[in-house]
Structure formats: structure tokens, C-alpha cells
Amino acid sequence: SAQIKKSIDCLESIEDPYEILEAKTPEGEYILSRYHQINKDYESLLRKALKIKPVDGLFVFTYPETKMSFTGILANEIIHKIKSTIIIIGRKKGSNYRLSLRSTTEKVPILPILNKSIEGLDGYGGGHIMACGANISENDFPTFIERVKEELKKIWGNFYVYY
């Protein structure tokens, strides 16, 4: 987009971080202004997400389609702000949900849960053992969440979960 190109051009001309932090130049002022616009949207979503209560160690928050995706950064911040075993953040994109999934304990790795829960559904995903991304159809999303819950119940039968 034009805003991204302008931001890159401005960043390339910055010689000192204080140009941005103190809005000393038009380029620095533009970057700071963009930050405030984007952060306002992010903070609004974060406040909404933090109102959601985890159920049985699973935290799920979805939000409508927006120009920017905050799923990954929301997931990474929320794992430090709430007590839950699994965090799933989803952004609606067309007829799909784009997901960021995180586990907060090594005893419950998210990648195997994702792989089992998405089998046979209209979606795909992958990533690291403790942090993944996925894309799943809106129609299959409720089934996916139910399967994640089932996988968690299987794991919890083997050890005590603290959350």
C-alpha cells in the first residue's frame, strides 16, 4: 500500500532514533503518527481479548476482518497476561479464520493438538511445538475448537494441569 511505501521511505531517511521518538523531522513525525494509529487499534483488540475468560484451560478470541493482522502479537502478549494452557487468537479473513495458537506449558505442546484437531477439516496449519499458525474455514471452526478441547481432555488425564 501507499502507506507502507511511505513508511519505508521515511525509515530509510531517518538518521537518529530521536527523529522518531521526539518527532523532530517530518519523516519521524509520520512514523510516530503511524505507530499511534496502529497501536490504538491493537490496544483496543487487546482490551476486548482480556475480557474473555478461559474455559478449562482454553482461551479463544476471534475478531472481525481488519486491514492489519494482530493475531501473532496478541497471542504472544496474552500468554503473559492470563492463566490458560492453550491460547487461540483468530482473525476473520473472508470465509476463513487465520489463527495463532500458543501453549503455555511444555506438558501440552500445541503442534500435535493442531495436527489432530484439523484432520479432515477445510484448513491447514503448522509451526513450532509451542507456537503455530493455522487457517480454517469458518464452517469448520466450531468443530476445530471442540476437537482441541477433546485433545486437551486426553492430555489432562495423564498429569495435573496448573493454570
ZANUVEX-341246 format. One line per 10 residues: number of its first residue (from 0); for each residue x negated, y, z negated of N, C-alpha, C. Coordinates in nm, 4 decimals. Layout:
<semars>
NUM) X/Y/Z/X/Y/Z/X/Y/Z; ...
</semars>
This chain:
<semars>
0) -0.0831/-0.1182/0.0000/0.0000/0.0000/0.0000/-0.0882/0.1255/0.0000; -0.0257/0.2364/0.0260/-0.0976/0.3638/0.0304/-0.1544/0.4002/-0.1077; -0.0793/0.3670/-0.2140/-0.1273/0.3984/-0.3493/-0.2521/0.3181/-0.3845; -0.2566/0.1931/-0.3407/-0.3738/0.1097/-0.3687/-0.4950/0.1644/-0.2951; -0.4763/0.1983/-0.1684/-0.5871/0.2531/-0.0907/-0.6375/0.3832/-0.1526; -0.5441/0.4698/-0.1913/-0.5843/0.5972/-0.2533/-0.6586/0.5717/-0.3850; -0.6104/0.4750/-0.4637/-0.6772/0.4434/-0.5905/-0.8194/0.3938/-0.5668; -0.8371/0.3084/-0.4674/-0.9711/0.2571/-0.4353/-1.0614/0.3711/-0.3901; -1.0093/0.4573/-0.3033/-1.0879/0.5724/-0.2576/-1.1289/0.6595/-0.3751; -1.0363/0.6840/-0.4658/-1.0671/0.7664/-0.5839/-1.1727/0.6986/-0.6706
10) -1.1566/0.5694/-0.6943/-1.2531/0.4969/-0.7781/-1.3927/0.4985/-0.7170; -1.4005/0.4890/-0.5847/-1.5309/0.4907/-0.5176/-1.6010/0.6257/-0.5320; -1.5231/0.7310/-0.5509/-1.5852/0.8637/-0.5624/-1.6200/0.9010/-0.7067; -1.5716/0.8242/-0.8030/-1.5969/0.8526/-0.9450/-1.7440/0.8254/-0.9772; -1.8072/0.9215/-1.0418/-1.9484/0.9058/-1.0794/-1.9669/0.8888/-1.2296; -1.8653/0.9227/-1.3064/-1.8759/0.9213/-1.4515/-1.7400/0.8784/-1.5079; -1.7363/0.7828/-1.6009/-1.6070/0.7377/-1.6544/-1.5248/0.8500/-1.7173; -1.5904/0.9548/-1.7644/-1.5175/1.0658/-1.8260/-1.4362/1.1442/-1.7242; -1.4681/1.1285/-1.5964/-1.3841/1.1894/-1.4930/-1.2426/1.1344/-1.5029; -1.2328/1.0069/-1.5388/-1.1016/0.9439/-1.5543/-1.0482/0.9683/-1.6946
20) -1.1269/0.9354/-1.7950/-1.0807/0.9430/-1.9338/-1.0351/1.0832/-1.9736; -1.1009/1.1837/-1.9184/-1.0661/1.3220/-1.9521/-1.0015/1.3945/-1.8344; -0.9701/1.3217/-1.7275/-0.9077/1.3786/-1.6075/-0.9815/1.5036/-1.5610; -1.1156/1.4919/-1.5505/-1.1996/1.6062/-1.5160/-1.1963/1.6424/-1.3679; -1.1625/1.5454/-1.2844/-1.1599/1.5693/-1.1401/-1.0225/1.5284/-1.0870; -0.9848/1.5748/-0.9683/-0.8569/1.5301/-0.9115/-0.8497/1.3780/-0.8972; -0.9620/1.3155/-0.8623/-0.9649/1.1693/-0.8498/-0.9439/1.1019/-0.9851; -1.0118/1.1524/-1.0858/-0.9959/1.0988/-1.2207/-0.8549/1.1190/-1.2726; -0.7992/1.2349/-1.2440/-0.6625/1.2643/-1.2851/-0.5635/1.1693/-1.2168; -0.5867/1.1390/-1.0896/-0.4995/1.0472/-1.0171/-0.5053/0.9071/-1.0780
30) -0.6258/0.8579/-1.1048/-0.6415/0.7236/-1.1632/-0.5744/0.7178/-1.3003; -0.5948/0.8179/-1.3820/-0.5335/0.8214/-1.5152/-0.3811/0.8258/-1.5045; -0.3311/0.9025/-1.4095/-0.1874/0.9117/-1.3878/-0.1297/0.7768/-1.3456; -0.1963/0.7057/-1.2549/-0.1514/0.5725/-1.2114/-0.1521/0.4750/-1.3291; -0.2566/0.4820/-1.4106/-0.2639/0.3964/-1.5288/-0.1415/0.4183/-1.6179; -0.1086/0.5449/-1.6443/0.0046/0.5740/-1.7321/0.1358/0.5231/-1.6719; 0.1528/0.5349/-1.5415/0.2741/0.4849/-1.4758/0.2850/0.3333/-1.4901; 0.1767/0.2640/-1.4590/0.1765/0.1175/-1.4639/0.1895/0.0687/-1.6079; 0.1180/0.1315/-1.6996/0.1227/0.0900/-1.8401/0.2611/0.1105/-1.8996; 0.3319/0.2129/-1.8572/0.4682/0.2364/-1.9055/0.5571/0.1169/-1.8690
40) 0.5464/0.0692/-1.7462/0.6240/-0.0477/-1.7026/0.5837/-0.1720/-1.7819; 0.4533/-0.1901/-1.7995/0.4029/-0.3059/-1.8733/0.4513/-0.3047/-2.0182; 0.4364/-0.1930/-2.0845/0.4755/-0.1828/-2.2258/0.6255/-0.2055/-2.2441; 0.7056/-0.1613/-2.1479/0.8494/-0.1846/-2.1537/0.8798/-0.3344/-2.1475; 0.8147/-0.4051/-2.0560/0.8332/-0.5504/-2.0470/0.7835/-0.6204/-2.1729; 0.6709/-0.5785/-2.2243/0.6159/-0.6394/-2.3457/0.7130/-0.6245/-2.4625; 0.7713/-0.5058/-2.4787/0.8688/-0.4846/-2.5872/0.9878/-0.5794/-2.5719; 1.0380/-0.5944/-2.4483/1.1506/-0.6860/-2.4245/1.1102/-0.8295/-2.4560; 0.9916/-0.8685/-2.4125/0.9453/-1.0058/-2.4346/0.9317/-1.0356/-2.5834; 0.8814/-0.9413/-2.6592/0.8573/-0.9654/-2.8015/0.9861/-0.9751/-2.8829
50) 1.0985/-0.9414/-2.8220/1.2282/-0.9584/-2.8897/1.2783/-1.1024/-2.8802; 1.2209/-1.1805/-2.7880/1.2607/-1.3197/-2.7689/1.1995/-1.4035/-2.8812; 1.2791/-1.4932/-2.9352/1.2298/-1.5833/-3.0401/1.1985/-1.7194/-2.9797; 1.0826/-1.7758/-3.0114/1.0515/-1.9116/-2.9642/1.1486/-2.0127/-3.0237; 1.1772/-2.1172/-2.9473/1.2639/-2.2246/-2.9945/1.1846/-2.3547/-2.9853; 1.1687/-2.4211/-3.0979/1.0955/-2.5481/-3.1047/0.9560/-2.5377/-3.0417; 0.8883/-2.4282/-3.0682/0.7518/-2.4125/-3.0190/0.7410/-2.3716/-2.8743; 0.8530/-2.3387/-2.8088/0.8518/-2.2973/-2.6682/0.9041/-2.1547/-2.6577; 0.8250/-2.0689/-2.5952/0.8624/-1.9298/-2.5719/0.8795/-1.9109/-2.4217; 0.9986/-1.8679/-2.3788/1.0257/-1.8456/-2.2370/1.0802/-1.7043/-2.2196
60) 1.0166/-1.6274/-2.1324/1.0619/-1.4924/-2.0996/1.0548/-1.4746/-1.9494; 1.1668/-1.4328/-1.8903/1.1680/-1.4026/-1.7472/1.2127/-1.2581/-1.7273; 1.1683/-1.2015/-1.6169/1.2086/-1.0652/-1.5851/1.2349/-1.0529/-1.4358; 1.3147/-0.9525/-1.3965/1.3531/-0.9386/-1.2560/1.2356/-0.8993/-1.1669; 1.2570/-0.9158/-1.0383/1.1550/-0.8813/-0.9390/1.1156/-0.7344/-0.9533; 0.9856/-0.7130/-0.9529/0.9296/-0.5780/-0.9598/0.8171/-0.5682/-0.8563; 0.7720/-0.4464/-0.8319/0.6624/-0.4278/-0.7368/0.5330/-0.4897/-0.7880; 0.5175/-0.4899/-0.9194/0.3946/-0.5415/-0.9794/0.4234/-0.6654/-1.0620; 0.3265/-0.7565/-1.0619/0.3385/-0.8765/-1.1440/0.2588/-0.8577/-1.2725; 0.3258/-0.8826/-1.3826/0.2606/-0.8737/-1.5136/0.2600/-1.0079/-1.5850
70) 0.2951/-1.1175/-1.5159/0.3131/-1.2457/-1.5850/0.1868/-1.2916/-1.6567; 0.0734/-1.2879/-1.5883/-0.0505/-1.3356/-1.6491/-0.0927/-1.2540/-1.7696; -0.0904/-1.1234/-1.7543/-0.1350/-1.0373/-1.8645/-0.0353/-1.0422/-1.9808; 0.0947/-1.0524/-1.9503/0.1930/-1.0684/-2.0577/0.1691/-1.1976/-2.1344; 0.1487/-1.3065/-2.0604/0.1247/-1.4357/-2.1259/0.0012/-1.4289/-2.2146; -0.1044/-1.3673/-2.1641/-0.2284/-1.3592/-2.2416/-0.2129/-1.2735/-2.3667; -0.1321/-1.1692/-2.3614/-0.1132/-1.0866/-2.4805/-0.0160/-1.1520/-2.5784; 0.0881/-1.2126/-2.5262/0.1902/-1.2712/-2.6130/0.1349/-1.3873/-2.6952; 0.0395/-1.4642/-2.6410/-0.0133/-1.5759/-2.7210/-0.0798/-1.5273/-2.8492; -0.1160/-1.3990/-2.8533/-0.1785/-1.3438/-2.9743/-0.0781/-1.2720/-3.0647
80) 0.0461/-1.2576/-3.0183/0.1432/-1.1792/-3.0945/0.2581/-1.2619/-3.1523; 0.2773/-1.3829/-3.1033/0.3859/-1.4654/-3.1561/0.3327/-1.6026/-3.1941; 0.4099/-1.6736/-3.2743/0.3722/-1.8101/-3.3104/0.4570/-1.9058/-3.2280; 0.3943/-1.9639/-3.1280/0.4600/-2.0602/-3.0418/0.3525/-2.1497/-2.9832; 0.3895/-2.2715/-2.9494/0.2921/-2.3650/-2.8929/0.2728/-2.3421/-2.7436; 0.3838/-2.3232/-2.6720/0.3796/-2.3024/-2.5274/0.4466/-2.1694/-2.4938; 0.3824/-2.0934/-2.4055/0.4353/-1.9652/-2.3594/0.4574/-1.9763/-2.2090; 0.5779/-1.9414/-2.1640/0.6076/-1.9377/-2.0207/0.6650/-1.8004/-1.9889; 0.5973/-1.7287/-1.9011/0.6427/-1.5984/-1.8552/0.6740/-1.6114/-1.7068; 0.7933/-1.5678/-1.6658/0.8331/-1.5799/-1.5265/0.8830/-1.4496/-1.4688
90) 0.8445/-1.4252/-1.3445/0.8938/-1.3087/-1.2708/0.9741/-1.3585/-1.1518; 1.0948/-1.3086/-1.1372/1.1791/-1.3448/-1.0233/1.1157/-1.2882/-0.8975; 1.1034/-1.3709/-0.7951/1.0489/-1.3281/-0.6660/1.1310/-1.3974/-0.5595; 1.2239/-1.3236/-0.4978/1.3155/-1.3844/-0.4027/1.4024/-1.4867/-0.4731; 1.4016/-1.6107/-0.4231/1.4815/-1.7165/-0.4862/1.3951/-1.8089/-0.5723; 1.2780/-1.7581/-0.6141/1.1844/-1.8361/-0.6960/1.1464/-1.7597/-0.8217; 1.0859/-1.8346/-0.9138/1.0208/-1.7740/-1.0291/0.8715/-1.8000/-1.0160; 0.7931/-1.6948/-1.0329/0.6481/-1.7053/-1.0394/0.6125/-1.7086/-1.1866; 0.5429/-1.8137/-1.2285/0.5219/-1.8389/-1.3712/0.3759/-1.8321/-1.4123; 0.3542/-1.7878/-1.5351/0.2275/-1.8036/-1.6047/0.2576/-1.8830/-1.7301
100) 0.1840/-1.9927/-1.7479/0.2062/-2.0819/-1.8611/0.0797/-2.0865/-1.9455; 0.0953/-2.0849/-2.0777/-0.0183/-2.0906/-2.1685/0.0130/-2.1857/-2.2832; -0.0908/-2.2526/-2.3325/-0.0801/-2.3304/-2.4548/-0.1655/-2.2622/-2.5603; -0.1204/-2.2675/-2.6831/-0.1947/-2.2026/-2.7906/-0.2726/-2.3017/-2.8761; -0.2663/-2.4304/-2.8397/-0.3402/-2.5306/-2.9166/-0.3961/-2.6380/-2.8235; -0.5159/-2.6803/-2.8513/-0.5795/-2.7856/-2.7712/-0.5042/-2.9179/-2.7829; -0.4226/-2.9329/-2.8872/-0.3464/-3.0560/-2.9065/-0.2315/-3.0677/-2.8059; -0.1973/-2.9577/-2.7406/-0.0874/-2.9571/-2.6435/-0.1358/-2.8896/-2.5145; -0.2163/-2.9567/-2.4349/-0.2635/-2.8966/-2.3095/-0.1473/-2.8762/-2.2124; -0.1407/-2.7608/-2.1504/-0.0266/-2.7251/-2.0659/-0.0320/-2.7890/-1.9269
110) -0.1492/-2.8127/-1.8714/-0.1570/-2.8653/-1.7344/-0.0844/-2.9991/-1.7182; -0.1058/-3.0984/-1.8053/-0.0301/-3.2235/-1.7892/0.1212/-3.2038/-1.8054; 0.1615/-3.1134/-1.8928/0.3039/-3.0845/-1.9117/0.3612/-3.0240/-1.7839; 0.2886/-2.9293/-1.7263/0.3320/-2.8690/-1.5996/0.3456/-2.9755/-1.4919; 0.2437/-3.0573/-1.4766/0.2450/-3.1587/-1.3706/0.3625/-3.2555/-1.3847; 0.3902/-3.3001/-1.5073/0.5020/-3.3932/-1.5281/0.6371/-3.3233/-1.5114; 0.6456/-3.2005/-1.5554/0.7737/-3.1298/-1.5544/0.8159/-3.0839/-1.4157; 0.7228/-3.0665/-1.3261/0.7544/-3.0136/-1.1936/0.7747/-3.1236/-1.0887; 0.7426/-3.2489/-1.1259/0.7556/-3.3617/-1.0318/0.8959/-3.3679/-0.9725; 0.9024/-3.3747/-0.8391/1.0295/-3.3898/-0.7695/1.1120/-3.2631/-0.7582
120) 1.0650/-3.1545/-0.8159/1.1379/-3.0282/-0.8072/1.0818/-2.9434/-0.6928; 1.1552/-2.8418/-0.6547/1.1111/-2.7494/-0.5498/1.0173/-2.6468/-0.6121; 0.8899/-2.6845/-0.6191/0.7923/-2.5957/-0.6788/0.6548/-2.6574/-0.6752; 0.5594/-2.5799/-0.7195/0.4211/-2.6253/-0.7252/0.3499/-2.5454/-0.8333; 0.2359/-2.5967/-0.8751/0.1604/-2.5250/-0.9764/0.0289/-2.5939/-1.0042; -0.0514/-2.5305/-1.0856/-0.1803/-2.5855/-1.1220/-0.2603/-2.4845/-1.2009; -0.3821/-2.5230/-1.2318/-0.4677/-2.4303/-1.3056/-0.5584/-2.5028/-1.4011; -0.5763/-2.4440/-1.5155/-0.6658/-2.4968/-1.6176/-0.5855/-2.5755/-1.7206; -0.6535/-2.6484/-1.8021/-0.5891/-2.7339/-1.9016/-0.5028/-2.6537/-2.0002; -0.5435/-2.5300/-2.0311/-0.4711/-2.4493/-2.1291/-0.3944/-2.3315/-2.0681
130) -0.4170/-2.3033/-1.9388/-0.3515/-2.1904/-1.8729/-0.3255/-2.2250/-1.7277; -0.2006/-2.2085/-1.6849/-0.1612/-2.2469/-1.5491/-0.0732/-2.1403/-1.4870; -0.0566/-2.1550/-1.3575/0.0393/-2.0764/-1.2832/0.1285/-2.1717/-1.2065; 0.2494/-2.1276/-1.1765/0.3416/-2.2118/-1.1007/0.4409/-2.1246/-1.0269; 0.5028/-2.1855/-0.9278/0.6093/-2.1236/-0.8509/0.7201/-2.2267/-0.8420; 0.8406/-2.1920/-0.8852/0.9503/-2.2887/-0.8853/1.0795/-2.2199/-0.8419; 1.1615/-2.2951/-0.7702/1.2866/-2.2366/-0.7223/1.3768/-2.2000/-0.8399; 1.4538/-2.0979/-0.8174/1.5487/-2.0513/-0.9186/1.6448/-2.1634/-0.9576; 1.6862/-2.2434/-0.8605/1.7799/-2.3531/-0.8877/1.7185/-2.4601/-0.9773; 1.5897/-2.4870/-0.9612/1.5229/-2.5916/-1.0394/1.4632/-2.5409/-1.1705
140) 1.4651/-2.4113/-1.1923/1.4024/-2.3544/-1.3117/1.4625/-2.4110/-1.4414; 1.5967/-2.4173/-1.4571/1.6516/-2.4730/-1.5815/1.6083/-2.6182/-1.6050; 1.6054/-2.6986/-1.4983/1.5604/-2.8378/-1.5108/1.4149/-2.8423/-1.5540; 1.3343/-2.7565/-1.4953/1.1929/-2.7489/-1.5299/1.1748/-2.7197/-1.6793; 1.2470/-2.6215/-1.7299/1.2361/-2.5844/-1.8723/1.2809/-2.7013/-1.9608; 1.3866/-2.7701/-1.9252/1.4323/-2.8862/-2.0030/1.3257/-2.9955/-2.0044; 1.2604/-3.0160/-1.8914/1.1543/-3.1170/-1.8853/1.0346/-3.0772/-1.9716; 1.0017/-2.9481/-1.9730/0.8923/-2.9019/-2.0596/0.9274/-2.9329/-2.2047; 1.0519/-2.9052/-2.2439/1.0966/-2.9351/-2.3805/1.0832/-3.0842/-2.4111; 1.1214/-3.1693/-2.3158/1.1107/-3.3138/-2.3352/0.9655/-3.3570/-2.3527
150) 0.8765/-3.3005/-2.2725/0.7340/-3.3340/-2.2844/0.6790/-3.2893/-2.4187; 0.7210/-3.1734/-2.4656/0.6777/-3.1263/-2.5976/0.7246/-3.2211/-2.7074; 0.8482/-3.2667/-2.6973/0.9009/-3.3596/-2.7989/0.8202/-3.4888/-2.8013; 0.7804/-3.5377/-2.6850/0.6979/-3.6599/-2.6791/0.5650/-3.6384/-2.7504; 0.5026/-3.5248/-2.7257/0.3717/-3.4948/-2.7859/0.3859/-3.4760/-2.9367; 0.4899/-3.4050/-2.9803/0.5069/-3.3776/-3.1222/0.5277/-3.5038/-3.2030; 0.5724/-3.6103/-3.1397/0.5883/-3.7355/-3.2120/0.4559/-3.7951/-3.2561; 0.3456/-3.7464/-3.1986/0.2130/-3.8033/-3.2261/0.1327/-3.7245/-3.3303; 0.1745/-3.6047/-3.3635/0.0996/-3.5247/-3.4607/0.1856/-3.4122/-3.5132; 0.1412/-3.3515/-3.6198/0.2104/-3.2381/-3.6790/0.1743/-3.1121/-3.6024
160) 0.2752/-3.0386/-3.5596/0.2517/-2.9138/-3.4860/0.2704/-2.7961/-3.5805; 0.1709/-2.7129/-3.5900/0.1798/-2.5905/-3.6711/0.2053/-2.4738/-3.5781; 0.3167/-2.4063/-3.5985/0.3470/-2.2853/-3.5204/0.4369/-2.1942/-3.5995
</semars>
